[in-house]
Amino acid sequence: MIESFSLENKYLKQIFQNIQDGIIIMNQERMILMINPSAERLTGWKLQGKVPYCSFCVNRRRHEKENKCYLIQNDEVPYFLSEMPTYHGKKIDVEMSTALMFQDTMNNEKEYLLVLRDQSVKIKEDEARISKMMIKKLIEAQETEHKRLAQELHDGVGQSLFTISVALQAIESYIYDERLNAYIEEVRQELEKAMNDIKSYAYELRPQSLDQLGIVAAIQSLINSVKRNNENITFLFETNTEDRCNPTVSINLYRVVQEAIYNCIKYAEAATISIILHESLDGLSLTIADDGIGFNVKSPKNEGLGLKHMSERIYQIGGEFSLESQQTIGTKIFITIPDWKEVVQ
């Protein structure tokens, strides 16, 4: 029995010394009778010092005979959020709880257990979560607007220009003046260029192949389009999947591939760009590699918005994003997405 009690005390002491929450034993005058290392690190308070009043207690209204300390007034408080002054002069957000540990009815003396939990980490986590949610909503709104504009350019402006082109062709058949016909032909050629530009802008905003045929067809179409203006670069595309991604995954993956290709063309001086899209039991993986000049990943000047946007898009769809690069060897982007398939209703 004595050994069991000794062992119990040993474990209780270990818990008291090593637990992450701050633990304090104080009397009804708020004098600190015991304090563990976590509480000391958090507050800077010491033994025999007094626990200061939190912001709530300083500002709250109370009855004349009511204790200024809300925690002592109520003896047992499961949890309570407030700002607590520290020894260093600043205030910290903490979750506090109290329990009456000892009461001497003869002398009316009480001792309380005060537990402090730092809320600054939780607040930062909440802020990060809200920030990520806002970014996700902004990306979704942006893609929705891109889709609307692409549709408007294709079905609205594009069709109107095509109608004008057909009308010019009809007018041309009734005119026998060679100089006027030559002028109309020039106008039709300029109109053809404008129609091609409109088609290109609509594709950049939202490729129709992505919605109609899926991510594989969209990537292949993107590669074919980029090839036409970059004949010196060899593109390799390999995939083993025919399944459709869910729409959110599709558009975000497509944007990452698009951004990566344009970065390679603009900065990497690469001769070969390879894209591998594979599905496995672990999910969908995407690898984008080039044999360009590479860069120092750790250098602050290389922390461009493009890379941040790519990684943020992948994190928003529950994926993992990593990048490797060595100067003169090239750059590789690795992406994995566990939950990616389109759910068929």
ABEGO torsion letter per residue (X at the ends): XAAAAAAAAAAAAAAAAABABBBBBBBAAGBBABBBAAAAAAAGBBBGBBBBBBAAAAABBBBAABBABAAAAAGBBABBBBBBBBAAGBBBBBBBBBBBABBBAAAGBBBBBBBBBBAAAAAAAAAAAAAAAAAAAAAAAAAAAAAAAAAAAAABAAAAAAAAAAAAAAAAAABABAAAAAAAAAAAAAAAAAAAAAAAAAAAABBAAAAAAEAAAAAAAAAAAAAAABAABBBBBBBABABBBBAAAAAAAAAAAAAAAAAAAAAAGBABBBBBBBBBAAEBBBBBBBABAEBBAABAAABBAAAAAAAAAAAAAGBBBBBBBBBGAEBBBBBBBABABBBBX
